[in-house]
Amino acid sequence: MAIRIGSSDLDDDDIPAISTLLGCCQGLVAMDKCSSTIRLIHFTLQEYLCTPPDIFDGAHSTMAETCLTYLNFQRVKNLSVGPSPDPRGTPFLEYSSLYWGTHMRMEFSALAKTFALQLLDQFEGHISAKFLWESIGGRLIGWGNTPDHTGFSALHCISYFGIADVANTLIKMGEWDVNEIDGAGMTPLIWAARCGHEEVVRLLLRNGRTRPDQQDMSFGQTALSWAAENGHEGVVRLFLDPRFANPWRIGRRWGKAGWVVGLLFGRRYVNPDRSNKQGRTLLSWAAENGHEGIVKLLLERKDVNPDSTDMMYGQTPLSWAAEKGQEGIVKLLLGRKDVNPDAPDTMFGRTPLSWAAENGHGGIVKLLLGRRGVNPDSSSNSGRTPLSWAAGNGREGIVKLLLQRKDVYPDTLDTMFGRTPLSWAAENGHRGTVKLLLGREDVNPDSPSDSGRTPLSWAAEKGHVGAVKLLLGRKDVNPDSSSKSGQTPLTLAAENGHDRVIELLQVPHSRRTP
């Protein structure tokens, strides 16, 4: 309210008193005296105000013009030459820096464009650039110590906000390098693609100087890779356009030399199967994050390997999709003959079935168990089977599925600790899973681990009364078994203060009931 749109500086006399602000809002807002924050009187009021689309006609363009007018004030420019001010002391400075572009993208105006170009002409030395850069680092990238904002140019800024009209003007002006990297090693194209701004991406791709396959310096990902990871299907389609992603159209007779020929003719292309520093491809990111449309686009291409493994974990796209529960994508990948449905990752030796079983993705487990070549009893590097992972996490439905298979041995000892699926289920208190396993004749309910601890020992230590009752109901369970360190279920329960378990263990065997 204190800012006159288009003025060159702030007039302190225009700053309204708190009583004026409250009066203008007709009692619909209240002020928190401790923080001096004005807020709506109730969240239902916000819901109401957001319902009619035109209740505040031109609100976003007005906000953009107001924010930009403020940022162009001389006293705000003067802040740029000294140390950064405390955001708590200049709340509108921070807000204006972070959201002027958001308001402008939602509702464009010619006046806002004029103010924006005025700001962007001096952007790299402006205090708002630092505020925006630090916010991006915290919210989008998760930097611990935010890199310096040097190199974060006007073109980077407008690409991040996604305002195509202004981006077009900046590109035509030619004062900014379209391939310049900022402190995070990002180019304007990478910011636009990462944020899903199709029109800005299109403008940059049409520019003959833009390198569309350039990788950022922090993660080694291309603009296309970021778009795939974040699910921006429209942006991915732009990159996969034959003009940018198919150098072989230059002439089949050139074969693989098509890339070189393309460079000679001034054309640069994207590689839809390029991996980042961790060895992860576009397909890998899209599969993990459940972007089914993008996965379909990539699987249609002959130059995309659907079974590539990353360098950090050695997981395939199928493995990532199975772990994260992306059932539709698992179906797509299993429809390919060149995808190994049982490939173990290189770090843990775990198969897609193992990951799906641990995380409770029953639909995916069914799909994988229905495929030839999938071993339902495969063991990881630690010797744990899909049943062991499912039992340890209480995935009762999946345990039932696996126990129905004749090729699943329910009492396998893992190689790391010598523990059975029953042992893991008992430790974690999964009563239903314990009951299922105890119903099998080929499960030893008193199997000791390498340390000599039985399922009852683990359940007693953790205070899982239900599991303890089930185990004590078995005649072939020794309630007084001791580990190699001499601890019994009773001593473990006593050490951890589980009184109810202590009572159960002290009941004479003849009086115990399942």
N, C-alpha and C positions, 0 to 999 in steps of 0.2 A: 504493500500500500504506500510505502514511502518513496517508491521509485516511479518517476515520470518517464514513460517509455520514450526513448530517443534523446533524453537529456545527457549532458556530458559529465555530470558529476552529481553526487548526492547532496540534497539540501536537507540539513539536519532538522529544519523546521517542519519538514514533511513527515517526520517520523511520528506516527500516532501514539497516543497514550494507550495503556492497556484497557482502560475503560472505554475508549473509542472503539477498539477492536472488538471487545465483548458486545458493545452496543450495536455495532454494525451486523453482528451475527444473530441478533434477535434471541439471545438466550440459548442458542443451539450449541454453543461451545462453552467450555469452562477452562480455567487456568490453574495449572499445578503451581502453587506458590513456591514450592521447593526448587523446582527446575525451571520455572518461568516458561513452561511449555503450554501452549494452547492446544486443546484437543476437543474432539466432538464429545457431546455429553453421553452418547451411547453408541455401541457398534452397530445397532440396528439403523441408526441415522445414516451411517456410511453405506449400509446396504441399500437404503432407500435412494440416496444420492447417486449411487452407481447404476440404478435401474433404468431411469429415463436417459437415453443416449444424448439428448439435446438439451438437458436441463441447464447446462452452462455452455452456451454456444460460443465457440472460439476460445474455450478455456486453455487448451494446450498451446495454441499459437500465441495467446497473450502471455502465458507463462514463459514460453521460449523467448519472446521479445523482452520480457521483464528481466529474465536471467542474463540475457546477452547485453542488455543496456547496463546492468549492474557490473558485469565483468569488464565492460569497456570504460567504466568510470576511471578517471585519472587516479583517484586515491587507491583504487584496486590495482591498477598498473604499478603504482609506486611500491606495493607490497612485494612485487616480484624481485626487487633488487636486494631485499634484506632477507633475514631468516624467515622460514615459513611461520605464519601466525598459528596460534592454537585454534583448532576448529571450533572448540566450545565458545570461544570469544567472537567468532565470525561465522555463525551458523549458516547464513545465507550464502556466504562465499563458497562453502563446501557444497551446499545443495546446488547452487547455480553451476558449479564446475562439473558436477556429476550428472546432472539431469537436463541441461539445456538442450542437448541433442536428442534426448528421449522425447521431450515435448515437441520438438521440431519435427521429428520423424512421424509422430502421431498426427500432427496437424501443421502442414507447411504454410508459410506465408512469405511473400516477397520481402516484407520488412525484416522478418527474422533472418532471411538469407543475407540481406545487406549487413545486418549487425554481425552475423556469423563470419562473413568474409573479413570484416574489420577485425574481429578477434583472431581469426586464423592467420591473418597476415603477420601477427606478432606472437603466434601461439607458443612456440618453443621456449620463449623467454618469459611467458606469462605464468603467474602463480597457479592458474586453473589447470595448466598442463600437469603440474606436479600432483595436485589433488586427484585428478582423474587417473593418472598413472598409478598412484598408490592404491586407489580403490580397485582398479583392474587387477593389480597384483594380488590383493587380498581375496577378492570375490571370485575371480575367474581362474586364476592360475595358482593361487595358494603359495605365493612366495613367502618364505620366512622373513628374510631381509630383502625388501623390494629393491631391485636394481635401479640404477639411476635412470631418470626419464630422458636422458640425452638421446636424440634420434627419434623420439616419439613426435613426429611431425604433424602438421596440419592435415596431411593426407592420411596418416595413420589414424588420427582422431576421427575424421569424418567417415573413414571406412569402418571404424569400430561402431560409431553411432548408426551408420547405414543410411545416410541422407544422400540419395542418388543425385539430386539436382546440384547440390553443392559439390559433390565429388566430381561430377562432370566438368564443372567450372574450374576446379583446381587442376584437373588433368589437362584441360585445354590451355591453362595458363603456363604449364610446363615448368614451374618454378621448383617443383618437388620431384625427387627421384622416385619413380613408382616401385623400384626394387630396394629402396633404402631399408635397412634393418634398424629396429629400435633396441633398447637395452635388453630386451628379452629375445632378440634375434628374430622378431616378427616383421613381416612386410605388410603394407596396406592390404594386399590381396589375402594374406593369411588371416588378418583381423576380420575382414568382410566375410570370408568363407566360414571362419570359426563361429561368427555370430549369426550366420544364416541370411545375410543381406544380398539377395539374388541380384538386384539391379546394379548394385555397386560392383559385385563380382563380374557381371556381364560387361560393365564399362571398362574394368581393368583388363579383362581378357581380350577385349577388342583393341586395346592399346598395344601397338607392335613392340613396345619396349618391355612389356611385362614378362617376367620369367615365371610361368605358372607352376613349375615343378620345384621351385626353390624351397629348401627345408629351413625351418627355424633353428636357431642355434641352441635353444634350451632343450628341446625334446627330439629334434630331428624329424619333425613331422611337416608334411607339405600342407598347403591350403586345402587340397582335396582330402587329405587324411583327417584334418580337423573337422571338415564338413561331414565326413562319414561317421566319425566318432560321435558327433553331436546330433546326428539324425537329420541334417538339412538336405533332404532328398532333392529339392529343386536345384540347389547349388551343385550337388553331385552330378545331376543330369547335365548342367552347363559344362562341367569339366570333361565329362565323357562324350561330349559332342565330337564327332569325327574331326572337326577342324583343330581340336586341341589334343585329342587322345589317340589318334590313329595315324601314325606316320606312314603306315604301309600303303595308304591311299596315294602316296606320291608316285608309286609305280612298283608293281610286284617284282619286276625284274631286278630291282635293287636289293631285294631281300632284307637282311638285317641292316644293310647300309642305309636303309630309309631314314634312320635317325640322323645320320651324317648329312644326307641330301637335304633333309629338312632344315638343318642348321645353315647349310649353304644358301638356302633360299630365304633365310631370315625367319623361319618358323620354329617355334619351340613348343614342345608337347609335354603332357603329363603322363606319368607312368602309373596306371591304376593298380599296380601290384608292388609299388615301392614300399619298403619298410622303414620304420623310424630307428632310432638308436637302440631300442630294445628288440628290434627285429620284428615288430608287429606291423602287419599290413592293414590296409583299409578294411578288408573283409574281416579281419580279426576284431577290429574295434567295433564295426557295425554289428557283428554277430554277438559280441559280449553285451552290447547296450540295447539289443532287441530292435534294431532298425531293419525291419523285414523288407521294406521296399528297396532299400539300398543294397541289401544282400542279394535280392533278385537281380538288380541291375548289374552287379559285379559278377554274378554267376553266369550271366548271359555272355560274358566276354571270354574269348579264348586266351587272352593274355593275363588272366588272373588265375593263380594257383589256389584252388579251394582247400588244399590240405597243407598249407605252409605252416611251419612251426616258428614261434618267436624264439629269440635268443635267451631271454631272461628265465622263462619257465619251461620253454619247449612245448607249449600248448598250441594245439591247432584251433582254427575257428570253431570247429565242432565241440572241442573240449571247453572253450570259453562259453559257448552257448548253453551247453549242458550244465555247467557249473552255475550259471546265472538264471537258469530256468526259462530260457527263450525257446519254448516248444515249437513255435512256428518255424523258426530258423533251423532248429534241429531237423525238422522234417525236410526242409529244403536241402540241407547238406547231405542227409542220408539218401536223398534221391540221386546223388551223384555217384557214379561208379568209381571215380578217382578220389573218393574220400574214404579213409580208413576209419571205420566206426569204433575200432578198439585200440586206437593208437595211444600208448602211454606217454605222458609228458616226461621230459628229460630231468626235471628237478625232483619230482616226487615219485615218478613211476606210476602215476595214477591215470586211469582211463576215463573217458567221458562218463561211463556208467558209474564209476567210483564217485566222481564229483556230484552227479545227479542224485545218487543214493544218499550221500552225506547231507545234502541240502534239501532233501525232501521233495524233489521234483518227480512225482509219481508218473505223470504222463510221459515224461522223457525216459524214465526207467522202463516203462512198458514198450516204448518205441525201440529202445536199444536191445531189450531182451528178445524182441521179435526179429532181430537181424542175425543172419548167419555171420559167423566170424567174430561175434562178441562173446567173450568169456565171462560168464556171470560170477565166476569165483576167482578172478584175477587178483593178484596181490601187488600192493605198492612197494616202494623201496623199504618201507618199514614193516612189510608183511601183512598189512591190513587189507582185507577184502571189502567189496562193496557192502556185504552184510555187516561186517565189523563197523564200518563208518555209519551205516544206517542205524544199527543198534545203539551205538554210542550217543547218537543224537536223537534217539526216541522216535525215529521215523517208522511208526508201527505198520502203516500200510505197505511201505516198501519192504519191510522185514517179512511180511506175509507173502508178498510177491516172490521174494528170493527163496523163502523156505519151501515154496511149491516146486522149485526146480530140483531135479534129481542130481544135477551137476553142481550143486552148491553144498559145500560141506559146512555145517553150522557150528562146528567146534574148532575151527582153525585157530592155531596160536599165531599171533603176529611175531615177527622176528626181532622187533626192537625191545619189547617188554615181556614177551611170552604170555600175552593175555588173549582170552577168547572174546567173542562178541558178547557173551553173557556177562563177562567181567566188566566190560565198558558200559553196558546197559545198567548194571547194578550200581556202579560208581556214580552214575549220573541220575539215578533214581527213576528210571523209566519203567514203571511197574508193568504196564501193558506189554512192553517188549520182553521184559524178564519172564512174564507168564508164558508168552509165545515160545520162547527158547526152552523153558523148563518143560514144555509139553512135548519136546522131541526126545526120543529115546537115545539118539546119538549125541546128546549134549551132556557133558559131565558137569553137574551143578557145583562141584567142589574142586574144579580144576585150579591148581596153584599156578601163579605166574613165576617168572624167573626169580622174583624176590620172595617167593613162597606165600604170596597173598592170594586168598580165594575171593570169589565174588561176594561172599558174605562179609569178608573183611573190609572190602571197599565200600559196600553199602552201609555198614555199621559206622565206619569212620565219618561218612558224610551225613549220617542221620536220616537215611531214607527208610522210614518205618515200613512202607508198603513193600518194598523190595526185601527188607529183612524178614518180614512175616512170611513171604512166599518161600524164601530160601530155608527158613527154619522149619517150614512144613514138610520139607523133604528129609526122609530118613537117611539118605546118602550124603547129607551135608553135616560136616563136623563143626559144631558151634565153638569148639575150643581149639581149632587149628591155630597154629602159630606160624608167623612169617620167619624168615631167616634171621631177622633182628629180634625175634622172641615176642613179638606183639600179637595178641589175640584180638578177635573182634570186640570182646568186652573191654580190653584195655584201650583200644582205639576209640570206642564210643565214650568211655569215661574221660579220656584226655580231651575230647572235644565237647563234653557236656551234653551229650544226647541222652537225656534221662529216660525217655520212652524206649529207646533202643536197649538201654541197659536193663530195663525191666523185662523186656522180651527175652534177652539173652540169659537172664537169671531164672526163667521159668524152667522147671524140670522137663526133660525131653518127653516124658510120657504124657505130659499135660498139654503139649503144643498141638495146635491144629493149623492146617494150611490156611 
